[in-house]
Amino acid sequence: MGSNRLSNNIRRLRFEHDQMTQQQLADKASVTRQTIIAIEAGKYAPSLPLAFKIAQTFGLSIEAVFQYENEQS
């Protein structure tokens, strides 16, 4: 059985964008701060529309923000 893993660069990107807070990113993406915390920690995979909103906030493609790994065992 393989497992899937979604990682992201959100924390680094926030700091590279004038040290944007989790709340500021949440406001721009129209979600709660808790949602951003969970996504950053890898505990929650965002919906595709939310992933686009987050990427657009940073002026990047989804692939520049999120990385999908399919691990085969």
Distance bins in CASP14 RR format, pairs under 12 A and 6 or more apart:
PFRMAT RR
TARGET T0000
AUTHOR 0000-0000-0000
RMODE 2
METHOD distances of the structure
MODEL  1
1 70 0 0 0 0 0 1 0 0 0 0 0
1 71 0 0 0 0 1 0 0 0 0 0 0
1 72 0 0 0 0 1 0 0 0 0 0 0
1 73 1 0 0 1 0 0 0 0 0 0 0
2 69 0 0 0 0 0 1 0 0 0 0 0
2 70 1 0 0 1 0 0 0 0 0 0 0
2 71 1 0 1 0 0 0 0 0 0 0 0
2 72 1 0 1 0 0 0 0 0 0 0 0
2 73 1 0 1 0 0 0 0 0 0 0 0
3 68 0 0 0 0 0 1 0 0 0 0 0
3 69 0 0 0 0 1 0 0 0 0 0 0
3 70 0 0 0 0 1 0 0 0 0 0 0
3 71 1 0 1 0 0 0 0 0 0 0 0
3 72 0 0 0 0 1 0 0 0 0 0 0
3 73 1 0 0 1 0 0 0 0 0 0 0
4 42 0 0 0 0 0 1 0 0 0 0 0
4 45 0 0 0 0 1 0 0 0 0 0 0
4 67 0 0 0 0 0 1 0 0 0 0 0
4 68 1 0 0 1 0 0 0 0 0 0 0
4 69 1 0 0 1 0 0 0 0 0 0 0
4 70 1 0 1 0 0 0 0 0 0 0 0
4 71 1 0 0 1 0 0 0 0 0 0 0
4 72 0 0 0 0 0 1 0 0 0 0 0
4 73 0 0 0 0 0 1 0 0 0 0 0
5 42 0 0 0 0 1 0 0 0 0 0 0
5 43 0 0 0 0 0 1 0 0 0 0 0
5 45 0 0 0 0 1 0 0 0 0 0 0
5 66 0 0 0 0 0 1 0 0 0 0 0
5 67 0 0 0 0 1 0 0 0 0 0 0
5 68 1 0 0 1 0 0 0 0 0 0 0
5 69 1 0 1 0 0 0 0 0 0 0 0
5 70 1 0 0 1 0 0 0 0 0 0 0
5 71 1 0 0 1 0 0 0 0 0 0 0
5 72 0 0 0 0 0 1 0 0 0 0 0
6 38 0 0 0 0 0 1 0 0 0 0 0
6 39 0 0 0 0 1 0 0 0 0 0 0
6 40 0 0 0 0 0 1 0 0 0 0 0
6 41 0 0 0 0 0 1 0 0 0 0 0
6 42 1 0 0 1 0 0 0 0 0 0 0
6 43 0 0 0 0 0 1 0 0 0 0 0
6 44 0 0 0 0 1 0 0 0 0 0 0
6 45 1 0 1 0 0 0 0 0 0 0 0
6 46 0 0 0 0 1 0 0 0 0 0 0
6 47 0 0 0 0 0 1 0 0 0 0 0
6 48 0 0 0 0 0 1 0 0 0 0 0
6 51 0 0 0 0 1 0 0 0 0 0 0
6 62 0 0 0 0 0 1 0 0 0 0 0
6 63 0 0 0 0 0 1 0 0 0 0 0
6 65 0 0 0 0 0 1 0 0 0 0 0
6 66 1 0 0 1 0 0 0 0 0 0 0
6 67 1 0 0 1 0 0 0 0 0 0 0
6 68 1 0 1 0 0 0 0 0 0 0 0
6 69 1 0 0 1 0 0 0 0 0 0 0
6 70 0 0 0 0 0 1 0 0 0 0 0
6 71 0 0 0 0 0 1 0 0 0 0 0
7 39 0 0 0 0 0 1 0 0 0 0 0
7 40 0 0 0 0 0 1 0 0 0 0 0
7 41 0 0 0 0 0 1 0 0 0 0 0
7 42 1 0 0 1 0 0 0 0 0 0 0
7 43 0 0 0 0 0 1 0 0 0 0 0
7 45 0 0 0 0 0 1 0 0 0 0 0
7 63 0 0 0 0 0 1 0 0 0 0 0
7 65 0 0 0 0 1 0 0 0 0 0 0
7 66 1 0 0 1 0 0 0 0 0 0 0
7 67 1 0 1 0 0 0 0 0 0 0 0
7 68 0 0 0 0 1 0 0 0 0 0 0
7 69 1 0 0 1 0 0 0 0 0 0 0
7 71 0 0 0 0 0 1 0 0 0 0 0
8 14 0 0 0 0 0 1 0 0 0 0 0
8 25 0 0 0 0 0 1 0 0 0 0 0
8 36 0 0 0 0 0 1 0 0 0 0 0
8 38 0 0 0 0 0 1 0 0 0 0 0
8 39 1 0 0 1 0 0 0 0 0 0 0
8 40 1 0 0 1 0 0 0 0 0 0 0
8 41 0 0 0 0 1 0 0 0 0 0 0
8 42 1 0 0 1 0 0 0 0 0 0 0
8 43 0 0 0 0 0 1 0 0 0 0 0
8 44 0 0 0 0 0 1 0 0 0 0 0
8 45 0 0 0 0 1 0 0 0 0 0 0
8 46 0 0 0 0 1 0 0 0 0 0 0
8 50 0 0 0 0 0 1 0 0 0 0 0
8 51 0 0 0 0 1 0 0 0 0 0 0
8 54 0 0 0 0 1 0 0 0 0 0 0
8 55 0 0 0 0 1 0 0 0 0 0 0
8 58 0 0 0 0 0 1 0 0 0 0 0
8 60 0 0 0 0 0 1 0 0 0 0 0
8 62 0 0 0 0 1 0 0 0 0 0 0
8 63 0 0 0 0 0 1 0 0 0 0 0
8 64 0 0 0 0 0 1 0 0 0 0 0
8 65 1 0 1 0 0 0 0 0 0 0 0
8 66 1 0 1 0 0 0 0 0 0 0 0
8 67 1 0 0 1 0 0 0 0 0 0 0
8 68 0 0 0 0 0 1 0 0 0 0 0
8 69 0 0 0 0 0 1 0 0 0 0 0
9 15 0 0 0 0 0 1 0 0 0 0 0
9 16 0 0 0 0 1 0 0 0 0 0 0
9 17 0 0 0 0 0 1 0 0 0 0 0
9 39 0 0 0 0 0 1 0 0 0 0 0
9 40 0 0 0 0 1 0 0 0 0 0 0
9 42 0 0 0 0 0 1 0 0 0 0 0
9 54 0 0 0 0 0 1 0 0 0 0 0
9 55 0 0 0 0 0 1 0 0 0 0 0
9 58 0 0 0 0 1 0 0 0 0 0 0
9 60 0 0 0 0 1 0 0 0 0 0 0
9 61 0 0 0 0 0 1 0 0 0 0 0
9 62 0 0 0 0 0 1 0 0 0 0 0
9 63 0 0 0 0 0 1 0 0 0 0 0
9 64 1 0 0 1 0 0 0 0 0 0 0
9 65 1 0 1 0 0 0 0 0 0 0 0
9 66 1 0 0 1 0 0 0 0 0 0 0
9 67 1 0 0 1 0 0 0 0 0 0 0
10 16 0 0 0 0 0 1 0 0 0 0 0
10 17 0 0 0 0 0 1 0 0 0 0 0
10 20 0 0 0 0 1 0 0 0 0 0 0
10 21 0 0 0 0 0 1 0 0 0 0 0
10 22 0 0 0 0 1 0 0 0 0 0 0
10 25 1 0 0 1 0 0 0 0 0 0 0
10 26 0 0 0 0 0 1 0 0 0 0 0
10 29 0 0 0 0 0 1 0 0 0 0 0
10 35 0 0 0 0 0 1 0 0 0 0 0
10 36 1 0 0 1 0 0 0 0 0 0 0
10 37 0 0 0 0 1 0 0 0 0 0 0
10 38 0 0 0 0 0 1 0 0 0 0 0
10 39 1 0 0 1 0 0 0 0 0 0 0
10 40 1 0 1 0 0 0 0 0 0 0 0
10 41 0 0 0 0 1 0 0 0 0 0 0
10 42 0 0 0 0 1 0 0 0 0 0 0
10 44 0 0 0 0 0 1 0 0 0 0 0
10 46 0 0 0 0 1 0 0 0 0 0 0
10 50 0 0 0 0 0 1 0 0 0 0 0
10 51 0 0 0 0 0 1 0 0 0 0 0
10 53 0 0 0 0 0 1 0 0 0 0 0
10 54 1 0 0 1 0 0 0 0 0 0 0
10 55 0 0 0 0 1 0 0 0 0 0 0
10 57 0 0 0 0 1 0 0 0 0 0 0
10 58 0 0 0 0 1 0 0 0 0 0 0
10 60 0 0 0 0 0 1 0 0 0 0 0
10 62 0 0 0 0 0 1 0 0 0 0 0
10 64 0 0 0 0 0 1 0 0 0 0 0
10 65 1 0 0 1 0 0 0 0 0 0 0
10 66 0 0 0 0 1 0 0 0 0 0 0
10 67 0 0 0 0 0 1 0 0 0 0 0
11 17 0 0 0 0 0 1 0 0 0 0 0
11 19 0 0 0 0 0 1 0 0 0 0 0
11 20 0 0 0 0 0 1 0 0 0 0 0
11 21 0 0 0 0 0 1 0 0 0 0 0
11 22 0 0 0 0 1 0 0 0 0 0 0
11 25 0 0 0 0 0 1 0 0 0 0 0
11 36 0 0 0 0 1 0 0 0 0 0 0
11 37 0 0 0 0 0 1 0 0 0 0 0
11 39 0 0 0 0 0 1 0 0 0 0 0
11 40 1 0 1 0 0 0 0 0 0 0 0
11 41 0 0 0 0 1 0 0 0 0 0 0
11 42 0 0 0 0 0 1 0 0 0 0 0
11 58 0 0 0 0 0 1 0 0 0 0 0
11 65 0 0 0 0 0 1 0 0 0 0 0
12 19 0 0 0 0 0 1 0 0 0 0 0
12 20 0 0 0 0 0 1 0 0 0 0 0
12 40 0 0 0 0 1 0 0 0 0 0 0
12 58 0 0 0 0 0 1 0 0 0 0 0
12 60 0 0 0 0 0 1 0 0 0 0 0
12 64 0 0 0 0 0 1 0 0 0 0 0
12 65 0 0 0 0 1 0 0 0 0 0 0
13 19 0 0 0 0 0 1 0 0 0 0 0
13 20 0 0 0 0 1 0 0 0 0 0 0
13 22 0 0 0 0 0 1 0 0 0 0 0
13 25 0 0 0 0 1 0 0 0 0 0 0
13 36 0 0 0 0 0 1 0 0 0 0 0
13 39 0 0 0 0 0 1 0 0 0 0 0
13 40 0 0 0 0 0 1 0 0 0 0 0
13 54 0 0 0 0 1 0 0 0 0 0 0
13 55 0 0 0 0 1 0 0 0 0 0 0
13 57 0 0 0 0 1 0 0 0 0 0 0
13 58 1 0 1 0 0 0 0 0 0 0 0
13 59 0 0 0 0 1 0 0 0 0 0 0
13 60 1 0 0 1 0 0 0 0 0 0 0
13 64 0 0 0 0 1 0 0 0 0 0 0
13 65 1 0 0 1 0 0 0 0 0 0 0
13 66 0 0 0 0 0 1 0 0 0 0 0
14 20 1 0 1 0 0 0 0 0 0 0 0
14 21 1 0 0 1 0 0 0 0 0 0 0
14 22 1 0 0 1 0 0 0 0 0 0 0
14 23 0 0 0 0 0 1 0 0 0 0 0
14 24 0 0 0 0 1 0 0 0 0 0 0
14 25 1 0 0 1 0 0 0 0 0 0 0
14 26 0 0 0 0 0 1 0 0 0 0 0
14 28 0 0 0 0 0 1 0 0 0 0 0
14 29 0 0 0 0 0 1 0 0 0 0 0
14 33 0 0 0 0 0 1 0 0 0 0 0
14 36 0 0 0 0 1 0 0 0 0 0 0
14 37 0 0 0 0 0 1 0 0 0 0 0
14 39 0 0 0 0 0 1 0 0 0 0 0
14 40 0 0 0 0 1 0 0 0 0 0 0
14 54 0 0 0 0 0 1 0 0 0 0 0
14 57 0 0 0 0 1 0 0 0 0 0 0
14 58 0 0 0 0 1 0 0 0 0 0 0
14 65 0 0 0 0 0 1 0 0 0 0 0
15 21 0 0 0 0 0 1 0 0 0 0 0
15 22 0 0 0 0 0 1 0 0 0 0 0
15 24 0 0 0 0 0 1 0 0 0 0 0
15 25 0 0 0 0 0 1 0 0 0 0 0
15 40 0 0 0 0 0 1 0 0 0 0 0
15 58 0 0 0 0 0 1 0 0 0 0 0
16 58 0 0 0 0 1 0 0 0 0 0 0
16 59 0 0 0 0 0 1 0 0 0 0 0
16 60 0 0 0 0 0 1 0 0 0 0 0
16 64 0 0 0 0 0 1 0 0 0 0 0
16 65 0 0 0 0 0 1 0 0 0 0 0
17 24 0 0 0 0 1 0 0 0 0 0 0
17 25 0 0 0 0 1 0 0 0 0 0 0
17 28 0 0 0 0 0 1 0 0 0 0 0
17 54 0 0 0 0 0 1 0 0 0 0 0
17 57 0 0 0 0 1 0 0 0 0 0 0
17 58 1 0 0 1 0 0 0 0 0 0 0
17 59 0 0 0 0 1 0 0 0 0 0 0
17 60 0 0 0 0 0 1 0 0 0 0 0
17 65 0 0 0 0 0 1 0 0 0 0 0
18 24 0 0 0 0 1 0 0 0 0 0 0
18 25 0 0 0 0 0 1 0 0 0 0 0
18 58 0 0 0 0 0 1 0 0 0 0 0
19 25 0 0 0 0 0 1 0 0 0 0 0
20 26 0 0 0 0 0 1 0 0 0 0 0
20 27 0 0 0 0 0 1 0 0 0 0 0
20 28 0 0 0 0 1 0 0 0 0 0 0
20 29 0 0 0 0 0 1 0 0 0 0 0
20 33 0 0 0 0 0 1 0 0 0 0 0
20 36 0 0 0 0 0 1 0 0 0 0 0
20 40 0 0 0 0 0 1 0 0 0 0 0
20 54 0 0 0 0 0 1 0 0 0 0 0
20 57 0 0 0 0 1 0 0 0 0 0 0
20 58 0 0 0 0 1 0 0 0 0 0 0
21 27 0 0 0 0 1 0 0 0 0 0 0
21 28 0 0 0 0 0 1 0 0 0 0 0
21 33 0 0 0 0 1 0 0 0 0 0 0
21 36 0 0 0 0 1 0 0 0 0 0 0
21 37 0 0 0 0 0 1 0 0 0 0 0
21 40 0 0 0 0 0 1 0 0 0 0 0
22 28 0 0 0 0 0 1 0 0 0 0 0
22 29 0 0 0 0 0 1 0 0 0 0 0
22 31 0 0 0 0 0 1 0 0 0 0 0
22 32 0 0 0 0 1 0 0 0 0 0 0
22 33 1 0 1 0 0 0 0 0 0 0 0
22 34 0 0 0 0 1 0 0 0 0 0 0
22 35 0 0 0 0 1 0 0 0 0 0 0
22 36 1 0 1 0 0 0 0 0 0 0 0
22 37 1 0 0 1 0 0 0 0 0 0 0
22 38 0 0 0 0 0 1 0 0 0 0 0
22 39 0 0 0 0 1 0 0 0 0 0 0
22 40 1 0 0 1 0 0 0 0 0 0 0
22 41 0 0 0 0 0 1 0 0 0 0 0
22 54 0 0 0 0 0 1 0 0 0 0 0
23 29 0 0 0 0 0 1 0 0 0 0 0
23 31 0 0 0 0 0 1 0 0 0 0 0
23 32 0 0 0 0 1 0 0 0 0 0 0
23 33 1 0 1 0 0 0 0 0 0 0 0
23 34 0 0 0 0 0 1 0 0 0 0 0
23 35 0 0 0 0 0 1 0 0 0 0 0
23 36 1 0 0 1 0 0 0 0 0 0 0
23 37 0 0 0 0 0 1 0 0 0 0 0
24 31 0 0 0 0 0 1 0 0 0 0 0
24 33 0 0 0 0 1 0 0 0 0 0 0
24 36 0 0 0 0 1 0 0 0 0 0 0
24 57 0 0 0 0 1 0 0 0 0 0 0
24 58 0 0 0 0 0 1 0 0 0 0 0
25 31 0 0 0 0 1 0 0 0 0 0 0
25 32 0 0 0 0 0 1 0 0 0 0 0
25 33 0 0 0 0 1 0 0 0 0 0 0
25 35 0 0 0 0 1 0 0 0 0 0 0
25 36 1 0 1 0 0 0 0 0 0 0 0
25 37 0 0 0 0 0 1 0 0 0 0 0
25 39 0 0 0 0 1 0 0 0 0 0 0
25 40 0 0 0 0 1 0 0 0 0 0 0
25 46 0 0 0 0 0 1 0 0 0 0 0
25 50 0 0 0 0 0 1 0 0 0 0 0
25 53 0 0 0 0 1 0 0 0 0 0 0
25 54 1 0 0 1 0 0 0 0 0 0 0
25 55 0 0 0 0 0 1 0 0 0 0 0
25 56 0 0 0 0 0 1 0 0 0 0 0
25 57 1 0 0 1 0 0 0 0 0 0 0
25 58 0 0 0 0 1 0 0 0 0 0 0
25 65 0 0 0 0 0 1 0 0 0 0 0
26 32 1 0 1 0 0 0 0 0 0 0 0
26 33 1 0 1 0 0 0 0 0 0 0 0
26 34 0 0 0 0 1 0 0 0 0 0 0
26 35 1 0 0 1 0 0 0 0 0 0 0
26 36 1 0 1 0 0 0 0 0 0 0 0
26 37 0 0 0 0 1 0 0 0 0 0 0
26 38 0 0 0 0 0 1 0 0 0 0 0
26 39 0 0 0 0 1 0 0 0 0 0 0
26 40 0 0 0 0 0 1 0 0 0 0 0
26 46 0 0 0 0 0 1 0 0 0 0 0
26 50 0 0 0 0 0 1 0 0 0 0 0
26 53 0 0 0 0 0 1 0 0 0 0 0
26 54 0 0 0 0 1 0 0 0 0 0 0
26 57 0 0 0 0 0 1 0 0 0 0 0
27 33 0 0 0 0 1 0 0 0 0 0 0
27 35 0 0 0 0 0 1 0 0 0 0 0
27 36 0 0 0 0 1 0 0 0 0 0 0
27 53 0 0 0 0 0 1 0 0 0 0 0
27 57 0 0 0 0 1 0 0 0 0 0 0
28 36 0 0 0 0 1 0 0 0 0 0 0
28 50 0 0 0 0 0 1 0 0 0 0 0
28 53 1 0 0 1 0 0 0 0 0 0 0
28 54 0 0 0 0 1 0 0 0 0 0 0
28 55 0 0 0 0 0 1 0 0 0 0 0
28 56 0 0 0 0 1 0 0 0 0 0 0
28 57 1 0 1 0 0 0 0 0 0 0 0
28 58 0 0 0 0 1 0 0 0 0 0 0
28 59 0 0 0 0 0 1 0 0 0 0 0
29 35 0 0 0 0 1 0 0 0 0 0 0
29 36 1 0 0 1 0 0 0 0 0 0 0
29 39 0 0 0 0 1 0 0 0 0 0 0
29 46 0 0 0 0 1 0 0 0 0 0 0
29 47 0 0 0 0 0 1 0 0 0 0 0
29 49 0 0 0 0 1 0 0 0 0 0 0
29 50 1 0 0 1 0 0 0 0 0 0 0
29 51 0 0 0 0 1 0 0 0 0 0 0
29 52 0 0 0 0 1 0 0 0 0 0 0
29 53 1 0 1 0 0 0 0 0 0 0 0
29 54 1 0 1 0 0 0 0 0 0 0 0
29 55 0 0 0 0 1 0 0 0 0 0 0
29 56 0 0 0 0 1 0 0 0 0 0 0
29 57 1 0 0 1 0 0 0 0 0 0 0
29 58 0 0 0 0 0 1 0 0 0 0 0
29 65 0 0 0 0 0 1 0 0 0 0 0
30 36 0 0 0 0 0 1 0 0 0 0 0
30 46 0 0 0 0 0 1 0 0 0 0 0
30 47 0 0 0 0 0 1 0 0 0 0 0
30 49 0 0 0 0 1 0 0 0 0 0 0
30 50 0 0 0 0 1 0 0 0 0 0 0
30 53 1 0 0 1 0 0 0 0 0 0 0
30 54 0 0 0 0 0 1 0 0 0 0 0
30 56 0 0 0 0 0 1 0 0 0 0 0
30 57 0 0 0 0 0 1 0 0 0 0 0
31 37 0 0 0 0 0 1 0 0 0 0 0
31 38 0 0 0 0 1 0 0 0 0 0 0
31 39 0 0 0 0 1 0 0 0 0 0 0
31 44 0 0 0 0 0 1 0 0 0 0 0
31 46 0 0 0 0 1 0 0 0 0 0 0
31 47 0 0 0 0 1 0 0 0 0 0 0
31 49 0 0 0 0 0 1 0 0 0 0 0
31 50 1 0 0 1 0 0 0 0 0 0 0
31 51 0 0 0 0 0 1 0 0 0 0 0
31 53 0 0 0 0 1 0 0 0 0 0 0
31 54 0 0 0 0 1 0 0 0 0 0 0
31 57 0 0 0 0 0 1 0 0 0 0 0
32 38 0 0 0 0 1 0 0 0 0 0 0
32 39 0 0 0 0 0 1 0 0 0 0 0
32 44 0 0 0 0 0 1 0 0 0 0 0
32 50 0 0 0 0 0 1 0 0 0 0 0
33 39 0 0 0 0 0 1 0 0 0 0 0
33 40 0 0 0 0 0 1 0 0 0 0 0
34 40 0 0 0 0 0 1 0 0 0 0 0
34 41 0 0 0 0 0 1 0 0 0 0 0
34 43 0 0 0 0 0 1 0 0 0 0 0
34 44 0 0 0 0 1 0 0 0 0 0 0
35 41 0 0 0 0 0 1 0 0 0 0 0
35 42 0 0 0 0 0 1 0 0 0 0 0
35 43 0 0 0 0 0 1 0 0 0 0 0
35 44 1 0 0 1 0 0 0 0 0 0 0
35 45 0 0 0 0 0 1 0 0 0 0 0
35 46 1 0 0 1 0 0 0 0 0 0 0
35 47 0 0 0 0 0 1 0 0 0 0 0
35 50 1 0 0 1 0 0 0 0 0 0 0
35 51 0 0 0 0 0 1 0 0 0 0 0
35 53 0 0 0 0 0 1 0 0 0 0 0
35 54 0 0 0 0 0 1 0 0 0 0 0
36 42 0 0 0 0 0 1 0 0 0 0 0
36 43 0 0 0 0 0 1 0 0 0 0 0
36 44 0 0 0 0 1 0 0 0 0 0 0
36 46 0 0 0 0 1 0 0 0 0 0 0
36 50 0 0 0 0 1 0 0 0 0 0 0
36 53 0 0 0 0 0 1 0 0 0 0 0
36 54 0 0 0 0 1 0 0 0 0 0 0
36 57 0 0 0 0 0 1 0 0 0 0 0
37 43 0 0 0 0 1 0 0 0 0 0 0
37 44 0 0 0 0 1 0 0 0 0 0 0
38 44 1 1 0 0 0 0 0 0 0 0 0
38 45 0 0 0 0 1 0 0 0 0 0 0
38 46 0 0 0 0 1 0 0 0 0 0 0
38 50 0 0 0 0 0 1 0 0 0 0 0
39 45 1 0 0 1 0 0 0 0 0 0 0
39 46 1 0 1 0 0 0 0 0 0 0 0
39 47 0 0 0 0 0 1 0 0 0 0 0
39 50 0 0 0 0 1 0 0 0 0 0 0
39 51 0 0 0 0 1 0 0 0 0 0 0
39 53 0 0 0 0 0 1 0 0 0 0 0
39 54 1 0 0 1 0 0 0 0 0 0 0
39 55 0 0 0 0 0 1 0 0 0 0 0
39 65 0 0 0 0 1 0 0 0 0 0 0
39 66 0 0 0 0 1 0 0 0 0 0 0
40 46 0 0 0 0 0 1 0 0 0 0 0
40 54 0 0 0 0 0 1 0 0 0 0 0
40 65 0 0 0 0 0 1 0 0 0 0 0
40 66 0 0 0 0 0 1 0 0 0 0 0
42 66 0 0 0 0 0 1 0 0 0 0 0
42 67 0 0 0 0 0 1 0 0 0 0 0
44 50 0 0 0 0 1 0 0 0 0 0 0
44 51 0 0 0 0 0 1 0 0 0 0 0
45 51 0 0 0 0 1 0 0 0 0 0 0
45 54 0 0 0 0 0 1 0 0 0 0 0
45 66 0 0 0 0 1 0 0 0 0 0 0
45 67 0 0 0 0 0 1 0 0 0 0 0
45 68 0 0 0 0 1 0 0 0 0 0 0
46 52 0 0 0 0 1 0 0 0 0 0 0
46 53 0 0 0 0 1 0 0 0 0 0 0
46 54 1 0 0 1 0 0 0 0 0 0 0
46 55 0 0 0 0 1 0 0 0 0 0 0
46 62 0 0 0 0 1 0 0 0 0 0 0
46 65 0 0 0 0 1 0 0 0 0 0 0
46 66 1 0 0 1 0 0 0 0 0 0 0
47 53 0 0 0 0 1 0 0 0 0 0 0
47 54 0 0 0 0 0 1 0 0 0 0 0
47 62 0 0 0 0 0 1 0 0 0 0 0
47 66 0 0 0 0 0 1 0 0 0 0 0
48 54 0 0 0 0 0 1 0 0 0 0 0
48 55 0 0 0 0 0 1 0 0 0 0 0
48 62 0 0 0 0 1 0 0 0 0 0 0
48 66 0 0 0 0 0 1 0 0 0 0 0
48 68 0 0 0 0 0 1 0 0 0 0 0
49 55 0 0 0 0 0 1 0 0 0 0 0
49 56 0 0 0 0 0 1 0 0 0 0 0
49 62 0 0 0 0 0 1 0 0 0 0 0
50 56 0 0 0 0 0 1 0 0 0 0 0
50 57 0 0 0 0 0 1 0 0 0 0 0
50 62 0 0 0 0 0 1 0 0 0 0 0
50 65 0 0 0 0 0 1 0 0 0 0 0
50 66 0 0 0 0 0 1 0 0 0 0 0
51 57 0 0 0 0 0 1 0 0 0 0 0
51 58 0 0 0 0 0 1 0 0 0 0 0
51 60 0 0 0 0 0 1 0 0 0 0 0
51 61 0 0 0 0 0 1 0 0 0 0 0
51 62 1 0 1 0 0 0 0 0 0 0 0
51 63 0 0 0 0 0 1 0 0 0 0 0
51 64 0 0 0 0 0 1 0 0 0 0 0
51 65 1 0 0 1 0 0 0 0 0 0 0
51 66 1 0 1 0 0 0 0 0 0 0 0
51 67 0 0 0 0 0 1 0 0 0 0 0
51 68 0 0 0 0 0 1 0 0 0 0 0
52 58 0 0 0 0 0 1 0 0 0 0 0
52 59 0 0 0 0 0 1 0 0 0 0 0
52 60 0 0 0 0 0 1 0 0 0 0 0
52 61 0 0 0 0 1 0 0 0 0 0 0
52 62 1 0 0 1 0 0 0 0 0 0 0
52 63 0 0 0 0 0 1 0 0 0 0 0
52 65 0 0 0 0 1 0 0 0 0 0 0
52 66 0 0 0 0 0 1 0 0 0 0 0
53 59 0 0 0 0 0 1 0 0 0 0 0
53 60 0 0 0 0 0 1 0 0 0 0 0
53 62 0 0 0 0 0 1 0 0 0 0 0
53 65 0 0 0 0 0 1 0 0 0 0 0
54 60 0 0 0 0 1 0 0 0 0 0 0
54 61 0 0 0 0 0 1 0 0 0 0 0
54 62 0 0 0 0 1 0 0 0 0 0 0
54 64 0 0 0 0 0 1 0 0 0 0 0
54 65 1 0 0 1 0 0 0 0 0 0 0
54 66 0 0 0 0 1 0 0 0 0 0 0
55 61 1 0 0 1 0 0 0 0 0 0 0
55 62 1 0 1 0 0 0 0 0 0 0 0
55 63 0 0 0 0 1 0 0 0 0 0 0
55 64 1 0 0 1 0 0 0 0 0 0 0
55 65 1 0 1 0 0 0 0 0 0 0 0
55 66 1 0 0 1 0 0 0 0 0 0 0
56 62 0 0 0 0 1 0 0 0 0 0 0
56 64 0 0 0 0 0 1 0 0 0 0 0
56 65 0 0 0 0 1 0 0 0 0 0 0
57 64 0 0 0 0 0 1 0 0 0 0 0
57 65 0 0 0 0 1 0 0 0 0 0 0
58 64 1 0 0 1 0 0 0 0 0 0 0
58 65 1 0 0 1 0 0 0 0 0 0 0
58 66 0 0 0 0 0 1 0 0 0 0 0
59 65 0 0 0 0 1 0 0 0 0 0 0
60 66 0 0 0 0 1 0 0 0 0 0 0
61 67 0 0 0 0 0 1 0 0 0 0 0
62 68 0 0 0 0 1 0 0 0 0 0 0
END
